[in-house]
Amino acid sequence: MRSVYAICILCLLGLCAGLRATNTPGLDKAQLRGKQIYLQGTSASGSPITANLGEDPNRVPGAAFPCANCHGRNGQGKPEGGTVPSDIRWTSLAKPYELTLSSGRKRGPYTEHLVKRAITLGFDSSNNALSAAMPRFQMSQSDLVDLLAYMKILGSEADPGVADDQLRIGVILPPRRLAKMHDAVESVLKTYFEQVNRQGGIFGRRLEMRSLDYPEFAEERGRKIRDFLAAENIFALASSFMAGDEAALAPIFQETETPVVGAFALFPQMAAPLNPFVFYLDEGMIGQVKALAGFAAKRFHQAGGQPAIIYADNPSSRQLADAVEQECKQLGMAAPLRVMISGESKTGDHVLRQIAQARSIFWLLPYSALRTVLQQAGESAVHASFLIPSALAQNDTVAAPSFMNGRIFMASPALPLGLSENLGAAEFRNLSAEQRAALAGARTLVEALKRTGRELSREALIETLEHLSSFDTGLAPPLSYSPNQRAGNTAIQIMGLKNGAMTLEQVETLEQMDQREKVEKQN
């Protein structure tokens, strides 16, 4: 069993849960206050709630041990590390006969008074001492009353959007100004959910898709998305657009406890503490530039030399440049020369003179700008190879002057391997990149719903997703998630611009490069 201190550290870091109370329709004020205590370990009044474990006299904030951590959102208990927390739903606690628990301990029925005693003093209804893993809480009498009010309806709440015959799935579509992308994503998702419904839905529930166009103005996005989730009673979001605004939007989904599967994201939030509600298809542009740094270290900088970074004067581009610089440092490369391009016009000669000695250049501007620079500069001015995230080349025709053959490289999420017609090769070819990503996210959500079963809740769905391993959507490499991993596909493919036709041809993946080097060393 974990030590008391290890459990404290995990809880304080937010690794056990990250659950927050919501204004659930149908609960009275006392039940809502009790729900906050149950989920967060904090009082709506601001009164202190503290806890200690077993004989340890040291008390910590109740937020370190919210009830939901061990007993689950539905009160049935979440076994962990050999400990099996009790079922604390009122229907189980108040059964009018003696029960024999899984531990072999026997207890009689609970009353309100005996439940309060168990919470504060750690004795069960038959005066047996509870496990040392059960915290002993100190809170005000009014908070105890509120907690008990919520425990009496614990497990009987239906999550938003769940009905006997239907399930509300939301989609935040790309903004209307990206009309082609917006319409393509909307069309493929509608078609897919209709197909699922024609096959009987999910355990008899019809999937009802509700959509919101991504709000154009940043200052109103949070409000409009919150209003959409509440007004449409959304259970979960599928393949929703949040590209470039992840840091602002992801907390909304945690706040409203809304699972998001297959988000369109350029900067997925991968750092600890993880947002437990958002599941990404891949690692976005951060993953791409890190892979490019690894590629550059092996291809261009084993004998030294300084790389360069060309980036724009905006937060997203600076974030990418910081990620490149940090990765270069970790790989033992020389510190990159950073060149920031502001809004005024720059000629190709001006840009390239600043990085004339670099062997590799991380280009963090749109690919169309690179084409312009190369055309202006001419062959004699270009001495380096260019590395660019594929997301910056979307909707661009990949072409360059012929003298750049074999000197432009892009990183993109790896494509699915071994596609056959049965696995969807024809479908893959006929869909746009955005449609493939949207459909992959929707298929992942549907698979998780099927594996979760008829007794559906958001918590159960998240737990299912956290144990989804090597799921093949047919549109991306197999996806795997875990409690500590929210990007399903971490494989990055490096592509090189080659041959007079200037088409992207596969170079080696980083894994293939590593494997080749091992073989060479063995020989």
MARTIVEX-257665 format. One record per residue (C-alpha): residue number from 1; residue in three letters; x negated, y, z negated. Coordinates in steps of 0.2 Angstrom, whole numbers. Each point is the difference from the previous one (the first is absolute). Layout:
N
(node NUM; ALA; (X; Y; Z))
...
//
This chain:
523
(node 1; MET; (0; 0; 0))
(node 2; ARG; (-6; 17; 4))
(node 3; SER; (-7; 10; -15))
(node 4; VAL; (10; 15; -7))
(node 5; TYR; (-12; 12; 7))
(node 6; ALA; (0; -7; 17))
(node 7; ILE; (18; 1; 1))
(node 8; CYS; (0; 18; -6))
(node 9; ILE; (-13; 5; 14))
(node 10; LEU; (10; -9; 14))
(node 11; CYS; (16; 9; -6))
(node 12; LEU; (-8; 17; -2))
(node 13; LEU; (-7; -2; 18))
(node 14; GLY; (17; -3; 6))
(node 15; LEU; (-4; -17; 7))
(node 16; CYS; (14; -10; -9))
(node 17; ALA; (13; 12; 7))
(node 18; GLY; (3; 17; 7))
(node 19; LEU; (19; 1; -3))
(node 20; ARG; (10; 15; -3))
(node 21; ALA; (18; 3; -5))
(node 22; THR; (12; 6; 12))
(node 23; ASN; (18; 8; -1))
(node 24; THR; (9; -16; 3))
(node 25; PRO; (18; 2; 5))
(node 26; GLY; (12; -7; -12))
(node 27; LEU; (-10; 1; -16))
(node 28; ASP; (5; 12; -14))
(node 29; LYS; (-12; 12; -9))
(node 30; ALA; (-5; -12; -14))
(node 31; GLN; (-4; -14; 13))
(node 32; LEU; (-10; 12; 11))
(node 33; ARG; (-10; 5; -15))
(node 34; GLY; (-2; -18; -5))
(node 35; LYS; (-6; -5; 17))
(node 36; GLN; (-14; 13; 0))
(node 37; ILE; (-6; -8; -17))
(node 38; TYR; (1; -18; 8))
(node 39; LEU; (-9; 5; 16))
(node 40; GLN; (-12; 13; -6))
(node 41; GLY; (-2; -2; -19))
(node 42; THR; (4; 19; -2))
(node 43; SER; (14; 9; -7))
(node 44; ALA; (11; 12; 10))
(node 45; SER; (0; 12; -16))
(node 46; GLY; (-19; 0; -1))
(node 47; SER; (0; -9; -17))
(node 48; PRO; (-15; -11; -2))
(node 49; ILE; (1; -18; 3))
(node 50; THR; (-15; -11; -5))
(node 51; ALA; (-5; -18; -1))
(node 52; ASN; (-12; -12; -6))
(node 53; LEU; (-4; -19; 3))
(node 54; GLY; (1; -13; -14))
(node 55; GLU; (-11; 5; -15))
(node 56; ASP; (-10; 13; 9))
(node 57; PRO; (4; 16; -10))
(node 58; ASN; (-5; 11; 15))
(node 59; ARG; (15; 8; 8))
(node 60; VAL; (1; 6; 18))
(node 61; PRO; (13; 9; 10))
(node 62; GLY; (15; -10; 4))
(node 63; ALA; (-3; 4; 19))
(node 64; ALA; (-15; -13; -1))
(node 65; PHE; (13; -14; -4))
(node 66; PRO; (16; 4; 9))
(node 67; CYS; (13; -14; -2))
(node 68; ALA; (1; -3; 19))
(node 69; ASN; (-19; -4; 1))
(node 70; CYS; (3; -17; -8))
(node 71; HIS; (19; -3; 0))
(node 72; GLY; (3; 6; 18))
(node 73; ARG; (12; 13; 6))
(node 74; ASN; (14; -13; -2))
(node 75; GLY; (-5; -6; -17))
(node 76; GLN; (-3; -18; 5))
(node 77; GLY; (-19; 0; -4))
(node 78; LYS; (-15; 0; 11))
(node 79; PRO; (-12; -14; -5))
(node 80; GLU; (-18; 5; 0))
(node 81; GLY; (-16; -7; -6))
(node 82; GLY; (8; -15; -10))
(node 83; THR; (12; 12; -8))
(node 84; VAL; (19; -2; 4))
(node 85; PRO; (10; 15; -6))
(node 86; SER; (17; -3; -6))
(node 87; ASP; (16; 3; 10))
(node 88; ILE; (7; 16; -9))
(node 89; ARG; (16; 2; 10))
(node 90; TRP; (14; 3; -13))
(node 91; THR; (9; -16; 7))
(node 92; SER; (-15; -10; -5))
(node 93; LEU; (-3; 9; -17))
(node 94; ALA; (17; -1; -6))
(node 95; LYS; (5; -18; 4))
(node 96; PRO; (10; -6; -15))
(node 97; TYR; (-11; -16; -3))
(node 98; GLU; (-17; -5; -4))
(node 99; LEU; (-13; 0; 14))
(node 100; THR; (-16; -10; 2))
(node 101; LEU; (-13; 11; 10))
(node 102; SER; (-13; -6; 12))
(node 103; SER; (-13; 2; -15))
(node 104; GLY; (10; -12; -10))
(node 105; ARG; (6; 13; -12))
(node 106; LYS; (18; 0; -5))
(node 107; ARG; (10; 16; -3))
(node 108; GLY; (18; 5; -3))
(node 109; PRO; (11; 13; 9))
(node 110; TYR; (-6; 18; -1))
(node 111; THR; (11; 15; -7))
(node 112; GLU; (-4; 18; 4))
(node 113; HIS; (-9; 1; -17))
(node 114; LEU; (-11; -15; 3))
(node 115; VAL; (-5; 7; 17))
(node 116; LYS; (-5; 16; -8))
(node 117; ARG; (-10; -10; -12))
(node 118; ALA; (-9; -10; 13))
(node 119; ILE; (-5; 15; 10))
(node 120; THR; (-7; 9; -16))
(node 121; LEU; (-6; -13; -11))
(node 122; GLY; (-3; -15; 11))
(node 123; PHE; (12; -13; -8))
(node 124; ASP; (13; -10; 10))
(node 125; SER; (18; -3; -4))
(node 126; SER; (-5; -15; -12))
(node 127; ASN; (-14; 10; -8))
(node 128; ASN; (-14; -8; 9))
(node 129; ALA; (-15; 11; 4))
(node 130; LEU; (0; 4; 19))
(node 131; SER; (-16; -3; 10))
(node 132; ALA; (-14; 12; -3))
(node 133; ALA; (1; 5; 18))
(node 134; MET; (17; 8; -3))
(node 135; PRO; (-3; 18; -5))
(node 136; ARG; (7; 7; -16))
(node 137; PHE; (8; 17; 4))
(node 138; GLN; (3; 15; -10))
(node 139; MET; (13; 12; 7))
(node 140; SER; (14; 11; -7))
(node 141; GLN; (17; -8; -4))
(node 142; SER; (8; 10; 14))
(node 143; ASP; (-12; -8; 12))
(node 144; LEU; (3; -17; -7))
(node 145; VAL; (19; 3; 3))
(node 146; ASP; (-3; 5; 18))
(node 147; LEU; (-12; -14; 4))
(node 148; LEU; (13; -13; -7))
(node 149; ALA; (14; 9; 11))
(node 150; TYR; (-11; -4; 15))
(node 151; MET; (-5; -17; -5))
(node 152; LYS; (19; -5; -1))
(node 153; ILE; (2; 3; 19))
(node 154; LEU; (-18; -6; 4))
(node 155; GLY; (0; -12; 15))
(node 156; SER; (17; 5; 5))
(node 157; GLU; (-5; 15; 11))
(node 158; ALA; (0; -1; 18))
(node 159; ASP; (-14; 9; 9))
(node 160; PRO; (5; 14; 12))
(node 161; GLY; (6; -7; 17))
(node 162; VAL; (4; -18; -6))
(node 163; ALA; (17; -6; 3))
(node 164; ASP; (7; -18; 2))
(node 165; ASP; (2; 2; 19))
(node 166; GLN; (-13; 14; 5))
(node 167; LEU; (-17; 7; -4))
(node 168; ARG; (-5; 18; 4))
(node 169; ILE; (-17; 2; 9))
(node 170; GLY; (-6; 17; 3))
(node 171; VAL; (-12; 6; 13))
(node 172; ILE; (-9; 17; 1))
(node 173; LEU; (-2; 3; 19))
(node 174; PRO; (-14; 10; 8))
(node 175; PRO; (4; 18; 2))
(node 176; ARG; (11; 5; 14))
(node 177; ARG; (-14; 10; 8))
(node 178; LEU; (-8; -17; 3))
(node 179; ALA; (15; -4; 11))
(node 180; LYS; (-7; -15; 9))
(node 181; MET; (-7; -8; -16))
(node 182; HIS; (16; 4; -10))
(node 183; ASP; (11; -8; 13))
(node 184; ALA; (-11; -15; 2))
(node 185; VAL; (-1; -4; -18))
(node 186; GLU; (18; 2; -3))
(node 187; SER; (5; -11; 14))
(node 188; VAL; (-11; -14; -4))
(node 189; LEU; (5; 0; -19))
(node 190; LYS; (19; 1; 5))
(node 191; THR; (-2; -15; 12))
(node 192; TYR; (-9; -10; -13))
(node 193; PHE; (12; 2; -14))
(node 194; GLU; (14; -3; 11))
(node 195; GLN; (-8; -16; 5))
(node 196; VAL; (-2; -5; -18))
(node 197; ASN; (18; 4; -3))
(node 198; ARG; (6; -11; 14))
(node 199; GLN; (-10; -15; -8))
(node 200; GLY; (10; 2; -16))
(node 201; GLY; (-10; 14; -9))
(node 202; ILE; (-10; -4; -15))
(node 203; PHE; (10; -12; -12))
(node 204; GLY; (16; 6; 7))
(node 205; ARG; (-4; 19; -2))
(node 206; ARG; (1; 10; 16))
(node 207; LEU; (-15; 13; 2))
(node 208; GLU; (7; 17; 1))
(node 209; MET; (-13; 12; 7))
(node 210; ARG; (0; 18; -4))
(node 211; SER; (-12; 13; 7))
(node 212; LEU; (-7; 17; -4))
(node 213; ASP; (-10; 10; 13))
(node 214; TYR; (-17; 5; -8))
(node 215; PRO; (3; 18; -6))
(node 216; GLU; (-11; 12; 10))
(node 217; PHE; (-3; 12; -14))
(node 218; ALA; (-12; -6; -14))
(node 219; GLU; (9; 11; -14))
(node 220; GLU; (16; -9; 3))
(node 221; ARG; (-6; -18; 3))
(node 222; GLY; (1; -6; -18))
(node 223; ARG; (17; 7; -3))
(node 224; LYS; (7; -7; 16))
(node 225; ILE; (-7; -17; -3))
(node 226; ARG; (6; -1; -18))
(node 227; ASP; (17; 5; 6))
(node 228; PHE; (0; -13; 14))
(node 229; LEU; (-4; -14; -12))
(node 230; ALA; (13; 5; -13))
(node 231; ALA; (14; 4; 13))
(node 232; GLU; (-2; -15; 10))
(node 233; ASN; (-3; -12; -15))
(node 234; ILE; (-16; -7; 8))
(node 235; PHE; (-7; -16; -7))
(node 236; ALA; (-16; 0; 9))
(node 237; LEU; (-9; 9; 15))
(node 238; ALA; (-7; -9; 15))
(node 239; SER; (-13; 7; 12))
(node 240; SER; (2; 18; -6))
(node 241; PHE; (-10; 15; 6))
(node 242; MET; (-11; 9; -12))
(node 243; ALA; (-16; 2; 11))
(node 244; GLY; (-11; 13; -7))
(node 245; ASP; (11; 4; -15))
(node 246; GLU; (-3; -15; -10))
(node 247; ALA; (-6; 8; -16))
(node 248; ALA; (15; 11; -1))
(node 249; LEU; (13; -13; 5))
(node 250; ALA; (-6; -17; -8))
(node 251; PRO; (4; 7; -18))
(node 252; ILE; (18; 3; 5))
(node 253; PHE; (2; -19; 3))
(node 254; GLN; (-8; -4; -16))
(node 255; GLU; (11; 13; -9))
(node 256; THR; (16; -7; 8))
(node 257; GLU; (-6; -18; -1))
(node 258; THR; (3; -3; 18))
(node 259; PRO; (-10; -13; 9))
(node 260; VAL; (-8; 5; 16))
(node 261; VAL; (-6; -14; 12))
(node 262; GLY; (-11; 4; 16))
(node 263; ALA; (-2; 19; -2))
(node 264; PHE; (-7; 10; 14))
(node 265; ALA; (-15; 7; -9))
(node 266; LEU; (-16; 7; 5))
(node 267; PHE; (-7; 2; -18))
(node 268; PRO; (7; -15; -10))
(node 269; GLN; (-2; 3; -19))
(node 270; MET; (-12; -14; -4))
(node 271; ALA; (-9; 6; -15))
(node 272; ALA; (5; -5; -18))
(node 273; PRO; (12; 1; -7))
(node 274; LEU; (10; -7; 14))
(node 275; ASN; (17; 6; 4))
(node 276; PRO; (10; -16; -3))
(node 277; PHE; (14; 4; 12))
(node 278; VAL; (-9; 3; 17))
(node 279; PHE; (-7; -14; 11))
(node 280; TYR; (-10; 5; 15))
(node 281; LEU; (-3; -10; 16))
(node 282; ASP; (-19; 6; 0))
(node 283; GLU; (-12; 11; -8))
(node 284; GLY; (3; 15; 12))
(node 285; MET; (-14; 12; 6))
(node 286; ILE; (-10; -2; -16))
(node 287; GLY; (-2; -18; 4))
(node 288; GLN; (-4; 4; 18))
(node 289; VAL; (-14; 13; -4))
(node 290; LYS; (-8; -12; -13))
(node 291; ALA; (0; -14; 12))
(node 292; LEU; (-9; 12; 13))
(node 293; ALA; (-13; 5; -13))
(node 294; GLY; (-3; -19; -3))
(node 295; PHE; (-2; -2; 19))
(node 296; ALA; (-11; 15; 2))
(node 297; ALA; (-12; -7; -14))
(node 298; LYS; (-2; -16; 9))
(node 299; ARG; (0; 6; 18))
(node 300; PHE; (-10; 17; -1))
(node 301; HIS; (-8; 3; -17))
(node 302; GLN; (-9; -15; -6))
(node 303; ALA; (-16; 9; 5))
(node 304; GLY; (6; 16; -8))
(node 305; GLY; (6; 16; 8))
(node 306; GLN; (13; 12; -5))
(node 307; PRO; (18; -1; 5))
(node 308; ALA; (11; 15; 2))
(node 309; ILE; (19; 4; -3))
(node 310; ILE; (10; 12; 10))
(node 311; TYR; (16; 4; -9))
(node 312; ALA; (14; 13; 0))
(node 313; ASP; (4; 14; -13))
(node 314; ASN; (15; -9; -8))
(node 315; PRO; (3; -11; -15))
(node 316; SER; (2; -16; 9))
(node 317; SER; (-15; 2; 11))
(node 318; ARG; (-11; 4; -15))
(node 319; GLN; (7; -15; -9))
(node 320; LEU; (-6; -11; 14))
(node 321; ALA; (-17; 9; 0))
(node 322; ASP; (-2; -3; -18))
(node 323; ALA; (4; -19; 2))
(node 324; VAL; (-13; -1; 14))
(node 325; GLU; (-13; 8; -11))
(node 326; GLN; (4; -11; -15))
(node 327; GLU; (-1; -16; 10))
(node 328; CYS; (-16; 5; 9))
(node 329; LYS; (-8; 3; -17))
(node 330; GLN; (6; -17; -7))
(node 331; LEU; (-7; -8; 16))
(node 332; GLY; (-17; 8; -3))
(node 333; MET; (0; 11; 15))
(node 334; ALA; (-6; 18; 0))
(node 335; ALA; (12; 13; -5))
(node 336; PRO; (10; 6; 15))
(node 337; LEU; (-1; 17; 7))
(node 338; ARG; (17; 8; -1))
(node 339; VAL; (6; 12; 13))
(node 340; MET; (17; 7; -3))
(node 341; ILE; (9; 7; 16))
(node 342; SER; (12; 15; -4))
(node 343; GLY; (15; 6; 10))
(node 344; GLU; (-10; 10; 12))
(node 345; SER; (-6; -7; 17))
(node 346; LYS; (-16; -9; 0))
(node 347; THR; (-10; -5; 16))
(node 348; GLY; (-7; -17; 2))
(node 349; ASP; (-18; 7; 0))
(node 350; HIS; (3; 9; -16))
(node 351; VAL; (7; -16; -9))
(node 352; LEU; (-13; -12; 6))
(node 353; ARG; (-15; 12; -4))
(node 354; GLN; (4; -1; -18))
(node 355; ILE; (-1; -19; 0))
(node 356; ALA; (-13; -3; 13))
(node 357; GLN; (-11; -12; -10))
(node 358; ALA; (14; -11; -6))
(node 359; ARG; (1; -18; 6))
(node 360; SER; (18; -2; -4))
(node 361; ILE; (14; 13; -2))
(node 362; PHE; (16; -3; -9))
(node 363; TRP; (13; 10; 10))
(node 364; LEU; (14; 4; -12))
(node 365; LEU; (9; 12; 13))
(node 366; PRO; (13; -6; 13))
(node 367; TYR; (-8; -10; 13))
(node 368; SER; (6; 12; 14))
(node 369; ALA; (-12; 13; -8))
(node 370; LEU; (-14; -12; 2))
(node 371; ARG; (4; -3; 18))
(node 372; THR; (-1; 19; 3))
(node 373; VAL; (-16; 2; -10))
(node 374; LEU; (-9; -14; 10))
(node 375; GLN; (6; 7; 17))
(node 376; GLN; (-6; 18; -5))
(node 377; ALA; (-17; -6; -6))
(node 378; GLY; (-5; -12; 13))
(node 379; GLU; (-11; -16; 0))
(node 380; SER; (-16; 9; -5))
(node 381; ALA; (7; 7; -16))
(node 382; VAL; (7; -16; -7))
(node 383; HIS; (-12; -11; -9))
(node 384; ALA; (11; -9; -13))
(node 385; SER; (14; -13; -1))
(node 386; PHE; (17; 6; -6))
(node 387; LEU; (11; -9; -13))
(node 388; ILE; (18; 4; -2))
(node 389; PRO; (15; -7; -9))
(node 390; SER; (13; -6; 13))
(node 391; ALA; (14; 10; -9))
(node 392; LEU; (-8; 16; 7))
(node 393; ALA; (2; -7; 17))
(node 394; GLN; (18; -4; 0))
(node 395; ASN; (9; 5; 15))
(node 396; ASP; (-16; 5; 9))
(node 397; THR; (-6; -9; 16))
(node 398; VAL; (-16; -8; -6))
(node 399; ALA; (-13; 7; 13))
(node 400; ALA; (-16; 9; 0))
(node 401; PRO; (-14; 5; 12))
(node 402; SER; (-9; -16; 7))
(node 403; PHE; (-16; 4; -9))
(node 404; MET; (8; -4; -16))
(node 405; ASN; (3; -18; 4))
(node 406; GLY; (-4; -10; -15))
(node 407; ARG; (-2; 15; -11))
(node 408; ILE; (17; 3; -7))
(node 409; PHE; (7; -12; -13))
(node 410; MET; (17; 0; -8))
(node 411; ALA; (6; -9; -16))
(node 412; SER; (18; -7; -1))
(node 413; PRO; (9; -12; -10))
(node 414; ALA; (-4; -18; 7))
(node 415; LEU; (13; -7; 12))
(node 416; PRO; (8; -17; -3))
(node 417; LEU; (-10; -14; 6))
(node 418; GLY; (5; -15; 10))
(node 419; LEU; (17; 7; 6))
(node 420; SER; (10; -13; 10))
(node 421; GLU; (16; 4; 9))
(node 422; ASN; (9; -10; -14))
(node 423; LEU; (-8; 12; -13))
(node 424; GLY; (5; 16; 10))
(node 425; ALA; (-14; 4; 13))
(node 426; ALA; (13; 7; 12))
(node 427; GLU; (9; 10; -13))
(node 428; PHE; (-17; 7; -6))
(node 429; ARG; (-4; 6; 17))
(node 430; ASN; (17; 8; 3))
(node 431; LEU; (0; 10; -16))
(node 432; SER; (-9; 16; -4))
(node 433; ALA; (-12; 1; -14))
(node 434; GLU; (12; 9; -11))
(node 435; GLN; (14; -13; 4))
(node 436; ARG; (-12; -14; -5))
(node 437; ALA; (-4; 8; -16))
(node 438; ALA; (18; 4; -4))
(node 439; LEU; (6; -18; 4))
(node 440; ALA; (-15; -7; -10))
(node 441; GLY; (6; 9; -15))
(node 442; ALA; (18; -4; 2))
(node 443; ARG; (-4; -19; 2))
(node 444; THR; (-11; 1; -15))
(node 445; LEU; (15; 7; -10))
(node 446; VAL; (12; -13; 6))
(node 447; GLU; (-12; -14; -4))
(node 448; ALA; (-2; 7; -18))
(node 449; LEU; (19; 1; -2))
(node 450; LYS; (2; -18; 6))
(node 451; ARG; (-13; -6; -12))
(node 452; THR; (7; 10; -15))
(node 453; GLY; (17; -9; 2))
(node 454; ARG; (18; 5; -4))
(node 455; GLU; (-3; 7; -17))
(node 456; LEU; (-8; 16; 7))
(node 457; SER; (-8; 14; -9))
(node 458; ARG; (-13; 13; 4))
(node 459; GLU; (-12; -8; -13))
(node 460; ALA; (3; -17; 7))
(node 461; LEU; (-4; 6; 18))
(node 462; ILE; (-16; 9; -6))
(node 463; GLU; (-6; -16; -9))
(node 464; THR; (4; -10; 16))
(node 465; LEU; (-10; 12; 11))
(node 466; GLU; (-15; 0; -12))
(node 467; HIS; (-1; -19; 3))
(node 468; LEU; (3; 1; 19))
(node 469; SER; (-15; -9; 8))
(node 470; SER; (-5; -2; 18))
(node 471; PHE; (17; 5; 6))
(node 472; ASP; (0; 0; 19))
(node 473; THR; (11; 13; 8))
(node 474; GLY; (-6; -4; 17))
(node 475; LEU; (-5; 19; 3))
(node 476; ALA; (-15; 2; -12))
(node 477; PRO; (-12; -12; -8))
(node 478; PRO; (7; -10; -15))
(node 479; LEU; (5; 12; -14))
(node 480; SER; (-5; -4; -18))
(node 481; TYR; (4; 11; -16))
(node 482; SER; (-3; -2; -18))
(node 483; PRO; (2; 10; -16))
(node 484; ASN; (-16; 9; 4))
(node 485; GLN; (1; 0; 19))
(node 486; ARG; (13; 11; 9))
(node 487; ALA; (-7; -1; 18))
(node 488; GLY; (5; -16; 8))
(node 489; ASN; (-13; 1; 14))
(node 490; THR; (-17; 5; -5))
(node 491; ALA; (-9; -6; 16))
(node 492; ILE; (-7; 13; 12))
(node 493; GLN; (-4; -2; 18))
(node 494; ILE; (-14; 10; 8))
(node 495; MET; (3; 4; 18))
(node 496; GLY; (-12; 7; 13))
(node 497; LEU; (4; 10; 15))
(node 498; LYS; (-9; -9; 14))
(node 499; ASN; (-1; -3; 19))
(node 500; GLY; (4; 12; 13))
(node 501; ALA; (19; -2; -2))
(node 502; MET; (-2; 7; -18))
(node 503; THR; (12; -12; -8))
(node 504; LEU; (-2; -5; -18))
(node 505; GLU; (-9; -17; -1))
(node 506; GLN; (-2; -10; -17))
(node 507; VAL; (-17; 1; -8))
(node 508; GLU; (-4; -10; -15))
(node 509; THR; (11; 2; -16))
(node 510; LEU; (-10; 3; -15))
(node 511; GLU; (3; -17; -6))
(node 512; GLN; (-7; -7; 16))
(node 513; MET; (-15; 11; -1))
(node 514; ASP; (-4; -6; -18))
(node 515; GLN; (2; -18; 6))
(node 516; ARG; (-11; 2; 15))
(node 517; GLU; (-14; 8; -12))
(node 518; LYS; (2; -15; -12))
(node 519; VAL; (-3; -12; 15))
(node 520; GLU; (-15; 9; 6))
(node 521; LYS; (-8; 0; -17))
(node 522; GLN; (3; -19; -1))
(node 523; ASN; (-8; -2; 16))
//
